[in-house]
Amino acid sequence: MKIKAAVFRQINQDLSLEDIDLADPGPEEVLVKTMACGVCHSDLHVVHGGVASPTPAVLGHEPAGIVVAVGAAVRNVAVGDHVIACTSLFCGACAQCVQGRTHLCVDRGASQRPADGTPRLSQGGSMVHAFVDLGGFAEAMLLHHRAVVKIDKDIPFDRAALVGCAVTTGVGAALNTAQVVPGSSVVVFGAGGVGISVIQGARIAGARQIIAVDLMNQKLENARRFGATDVINPEGLDVVKTIKKMTKGGADYAFEAVGVPKLLEQAFYCLAPRGTAILVGAIPAGQTVNLNPGHFFQEKRIMGCMMGSNRFTLDAPRYLDFYRQGRLDLDGMVTRHEKLENISEAFRAMTAGEVTRTVLTFD
């Protein structure tokens, strides 16, 4: 079938709206009509060359939609189901998977089509890549069944879509990766979509103090709505000293949610003894972090975070239950809606700091 998609072809060039071909579902695949897809900073990193992707590629990795066809071996969803998709594909058989760490699966290829087989996406007989095996900036997606989870039909698609990446990453960073302890102090560097999700996760976990750090004052005011107890605009400040004073000795947890080495260094230095810094943002390949090793004698540590250490099939329904209960604010995170043809405007608004999340919607 032919679909419209926003195609990435060259670094620092706008995505182009093109007709591409979508293959029929294989035995373990699901065909999904895209209803909504959040616009994430990782997509923009690809456009700017900070995150590598083969070309041509359909970007977008925060989608929700309706199942329109399934392969013969699919059992977890059926035609007509509402679903959200996540890039945390897994084989189910490697050492990481059998230990319950499916987000760290080492055999992603088990959920992909063979390189010498018919591609899921193509144009004129040549392969078009689906970014992180999703490709949500398109009217439909052909996905491995392990990429999707069924959701209840009362959840709006534009809200549900956020759970595919921003919420799973940010809330999961606080609840799963760091395992924030009630009564603790938390600092979040970056108040975009993922940072706001970290703030919400820390609030849900029972943190007593949540400090948001961002250069944009409108983002800081927005962070207060989602649970930040304090905010810092670091311009002209010694951020580490400021945080240590506000926390009376240092934070228990500090999250870097932007992808800037200097911010990870600040996150580490602002910790109390035995504190934990968590890298959530995607630092571009080739960049390095410089740390004073003496701080490790205070038993501080740095942790990586891969997609909020998620078990997507379990976590996604739980996060949506938090939404129903009023504990997780998805409504406030959706700042703007755009159509697929306006993807460049969505990227511009993100860069300008005008939105927490823009969601593309499809008729």
N, C-alpha and C positions, 0 to 999 in steps of 0.2 A: 504494500500500500504506500501511497505517496503522502507525505506530511510536510508541513512548514516547520522550519527550525532556524534558530539563530546560530550561525556557523562561525567558528573562530578559525581564521586562516593565517594570520600574520600578527606578530607582536606589535602592540601599540596602534593597531588599526581596529576600527569599529567592527563588531560582528555583523555579518550579512544575513539577511532573511532569504532563505533558499528552500527549494523543493528537494527533498531527499527521499530515498526509498527505505522502507522498514520491512524486514523479513517477517515471515510467518513464525509463530512461536514453536520452538523445539520442545521436546518432552518435559524439560524442567524450567520452561520459561513462561513468563506472564506478559501479556500485552495490556498496557494501561493507557487509557485516555487521560492526558494531563489536564487537570483542572486548576492547579495553582503551583507556583514554584517560587520560593524565596530567592532573592538575589544576595549572594554571600560575597564577602571580601575575597575569599579564595578564588572565585571566578575572575575577579578583577586582577588578582595576582597573576593569573594565567595570561590575561590580556597584556599585562605589563612585563611579562617575562620572568617574574619572581618565582613562579611555580611552573615547572616544565610540563608540557603536554604535547603529544604528537598532533600533527595537523593533517587534514582538516578535522575539526572536532566540534561536537555539540556540547556546549558547557551547560551548567545548571545541575545542582546536586541536592536540592531541598524541595522535592516535589510531593504532591498529593494528587490522587486521581481515582478513576473508576476502572476496575478490571473489565476488559471487553473480550478476552480470550485467554485460555490457559492450555498448557501442554498436558499430555496424557499422564505424566507422572506427578503433576502438581496436586498437593493435598491441603496446603495451608490457606489458600484463597480460592474463590470461585467467581464466575462471571457475575457482575453486578456489585461485588464487594467494593467498599471504599477502602483505599489503602494509602499509606505513606511509604516512601522508599528512603533507604539510607545506604551510604557507600560502604558500610562495614560488612562486606560480603565475607563469607567464611565457608570452608570446605567441610567442617564437622568431623574431620578425622585426624588432623595434625595434632602434635603435642599441645599446642596452645588451645586449640578448640576443645580437646577432651578434658582440659583442666578448667574449662569454663571461661577462657579468655578469648572468645571468638573475635573480638575487635583486633586482636594481634595475630590472626590466622596467617600462616606462612605459605599457604597454597591457594592464593586468590585465583590462580588459573583454573581451579576446579569449577569455578562459577562463570567462566568465560567460554566463548566458542573457540574451537581450535583455530590456530593461525592460518591453517590451510583450508579452513571451511568457509561457508558462506557467511559474510559479516552480517551482524544485526542491522547496521546502518550502512547505506551505500549511496553513491551518486554516479550515474553513468558506468556502473559496474565496478567502480573503485571504492574501497573502504572509507567510511567516515567514522571517526572514533567517537564513542560516547564517553565524555569526561567522567573519570572515576566509575565507569561502568553504569552510569545513569543517563546523562544527557537530558536533563529536565527542561531545557529551553527549547522545547519542541511540543507539537500538538499531541504526540503519543510517544511512549517509551516501550522498548522490548527489554525486559529485565529477567535476571535469574530469580527464581521464586524465593531464594534466601535474602534477596534485597528488599522484600516488601513485607509489611505487616498489616493485617486487617484492623480497621478502626470502626467505631460505632458511627452510624450515619447521621447522628445529631451534631457531630463536630464539624464546624465550617472548614472547608478545604483550605482557605487562606491561613487559618490558625493552625490547623493540623500540619501543614507543610513545614512550619518552623521547627517542628520536632525532628524533622529529617536531618538537620545539621546544627543550627544555632543552639537550640534548647538541649538536644542530646549532648552536644559538646560542652556547653557552659554549665548547665545544671549538673551534668554528669561529672564534670571536673571537680565540683564542690562535693557532691554526694558520694561518688564512686572512687575517683582518683585520690583526692586529698582526704576524703572522709572527715570533713569539717566537724569538729566537736562542739556541742552546744556550749554557749558562753564564751566562745573564743573570739579573737579579733582577726579580721580579714581585710586585706587590701586588694583591690582589683585595678590593674593598670589597663585602661582602655574601656570606654563605655559605649562601644558599638553593640551590635546584636549579640555577639558571643559574650562580651563583658557584662551586658545587662543580664544575660542568662546565668553567668557565674554569680552575680549579685543575688539573683532570685534563688539560686541553689543554696548559697550561704544563708540567706534568710530562712529558707525552708528547714535548713539543718539546725537553726537556732543560734547562729552567731550573734553576739551581743553588740559588736561594733563592725560595721562594713564601710570601708573608706574607698570611694571611687576617685581615680586619678585620670584626668583627661585635659587636653589643651583647649577643648571647646566648651565654653560655659553652658551652651544649650544642652550638651550631652550630660553635663554634670547635674543640671536641674532635672533632667529626665531621669538620671540615675536615682535621685531621691524618691521618685515615684515608685520605683521597683524595689526599694529596700535599703538603699545606701543611707547610713546614719550621718556620714560626713563626706565632704568632697574637697578635692584639692585641684586647683589649676597650677601645674608645676612651673609655669613661666616665671622666671626670676627667683625661684625658690631653691633651696637645698632640700630636695624632696625627701631624701632619706632622713635627715635630721627632723624635718617637719613630721614625718610619720612616726618616728621614734618618740617624739614629744607627745603626739596625740594618743599614742597607744601606751604611754608610760613604760617605755623600754623596748618596744618592738612588736611586730605583728606575729601572730601564730601561723598565719598562712598569707602568702602573697601570690597572686595570679597575674601572669603576663598574658594579656589577651589581644595583643596587637601584632606581634611578630617583629620586634625591634630589639637587637642585642642589648643596647644600653638600658632598656626598660627591664630586661631580665636581670641584669646586673643590679639595678636599683631594687628590684623585688627581693633579691638575695640579701643585699646589705641592710634592708629595712626590717629584717626578721629579728625576733627575740631568739635567745638561745633555744635550740631544739626546734626552731621554726622550719617551715617547709615552703619553698618557692616552687610553683607549678607553671611550667611552660605550656600554655594553651595555644598561643598565636603561632602562625607559620612563619618562622624566620627563613628568609630566602636562602637557597643553597649557596655555599661559599662564604657566608658571613660567620664570624666567630664571636665568642663571648670570653671576656677576660675577667677573672675573679682573683681576689686576694685569698690564697689558700689558708691563711691564718684563721679566717672565719669558720672554717670547717671544724676547728677545735672547739667551737661552741656547739657542735653537733647539729649544725644547720644542714639541710639537704635540699637538693634540686631534683624535681621529678618531671619527667615528660608526661604528656597527656595525649593519648590518641583517641579522638572522638569521644571524650568523656568516659573512657573505659567502659563503653556501653555493652550491654547485652540487649540489643535493639528490640527483639521480640518480647522481652520482659519489660524493659525500661519505657518504651514508647507508650504502651497502655497506661503505665503508672503515672507518667507525666501528664497524660490527658486526664486522668482521674484528679490530679492536683489542679488542673485547669477547671474542671467541673466544680471542685470544692472551693474555688476562689483563692487557692494558695499559690497558683502559678498564673501570672497575668500574660496571656498571649494576645488578648485584644489590644492592650496598650503597646505591644511590640510592633504591630502592623501599622506603620505610619502612612503608607501610600500604596495604591494599586496602580499597575501599569499593564498595558498590553505588550505582547511579545515584540511588536515592531518598535516599541519605545525602550528597548533594553539599554540603549546608550544614555538615555535620560536617567534611567535607574542607576547606572554606574556613576553618572555625574552627581546625582543627589547623595549617593553614598560617600563619594570623595569629599563633597562639601560639608558632610556632617549634618545634613538636613533630616536624615531618617534614621530610625532604629532598624527597620527592615522595610524594603519595598518588596511587594509580592506581585509577580506576574500572574494574571488570571486569563483563563482561556474559555471561550464560549463553547 
